[in-house]
Amino acid sequence: MSELILAINPGSTSTKIAVYKDGRELFCKTLRHSSEELAPYKTVIDQLEFRKQTIKNALKENNIALSDLNLIVGRGGLVRPIPSGVYIVNDAMIDDIKSGKNGEHASNLGAMIARDLADEVGGIMAIIADPVVVDELDPVARITGHPAFRKISIFHALNQKAIAKLYAREHGKNYNELNLIVAHLGGGVSVGIHKKGRVVDVNDALSGDGPFSPERSGSLPAAQLVDICFSGKHSKDEIKKMISGKGGVVAYLGTNSFQEVEKRVEEGDKEAQLISDAFAYQLAKEIGAMATVVSGEVDAIILTGGIAYNKGLMESVKRKVSFIAPVSIYPGEDEMGALAQNGFSVLEGKEEAKVY
């Protein structure tokens, strides 16, 4: 019997959808939303009906009926911190998302749209898988240095978990028996240590922690940051943008594209070379730090995400960290495929959907 899954991944100005049949992608489409279309909606949640209708229209155009679906999986948003896994979208989850107490982001719509569409069909499950707030940190990893500050687990959980499990399958291993360091390299950078199936430590990839990235500053000198906050020269929002959105590579070089950086390096741009070298340097340091969590007993280091297409940069990182463990590179990310794979695992009985 064929199984049909709809995967939904809402972004700030687009909604990506894909339909999979028996593990194979039938179609994938990015539905763009112009600023004019989104202007009438004061909050992300207000966009629910609009986005849901665009999805239904796209399915109809591709001859997919809602009644044909066996399961709908949405990108997990800013729910409360939860362990890795697949979760049924229930009333408690929807209430948490609507309250906005954990933050507002377009990804919150993933669960809401999945639930509404599943309810329209009736008798099928709506789920989310490995949202960015997956929290499996060891207690010792939560200590920041002052009780007024807390370590938050926000990282690219979906891609990190999917790639780690893919590596394990390709090498005939059990993910839950390996110690892996996975570095997701995109607009943000997260470096996690996967200890026997749990990400027991990872840098906060959003709020100022770890290596800098194309748009994020990573860890900054705390005293200097305090001075800037009280200088009177910048608003709170401007300083937050320095940390995430307008920090990192874009602050130094005016571009958030590592393809552009690579091009400048090839043209002899010394500033671009320095920033590229510094990125590799900071990334390698973070990987080295994560190795200490498992006393150096690392089975593999995995580099993934869009920046992993930059061969020269990856070779630079590889030279610095290969003494720790073998390095494998998986360029890009397949969030839609990862969502669908989690869905098929539930349908096939390989994984049980948890109750939120």
MODAUR-V911932 format. One line per field, one symbol per residue. psi: psi as a letter, one per 30 degrees, with the letter a starting at -180 (. if undefined). A space follows every 10 residues. Layout:
# MODAUR-V911932
psi->???
This chain:
# MODAUR-V911932
psi->kkkkkkkkjk aegljklkkk jhfkkelkkj jkjleeefef keleeffeee eeeeeeeeee fghkkeffkf kkklkkbial kllkakkkja eeeeeeeefg fglklefffe eeeeeeeeee ekglkkllki lfgkjgkkef ffkffkffkk kkjjlieeee eeeeeeeeef ghlkefgljk kkjkjbelkk jkjjjhfkjf kkkjfegika llaegkfakl jeeeeeeeeg fgfkleeeee eeejegabef eefgkgjfee eeeeefggje eeeeeeeeee eeeeeeeeef efeghgikel kkkllefffj eeeeeeeeef fffelkkkki kakieeeeee eeeeeeefgf kkklk.
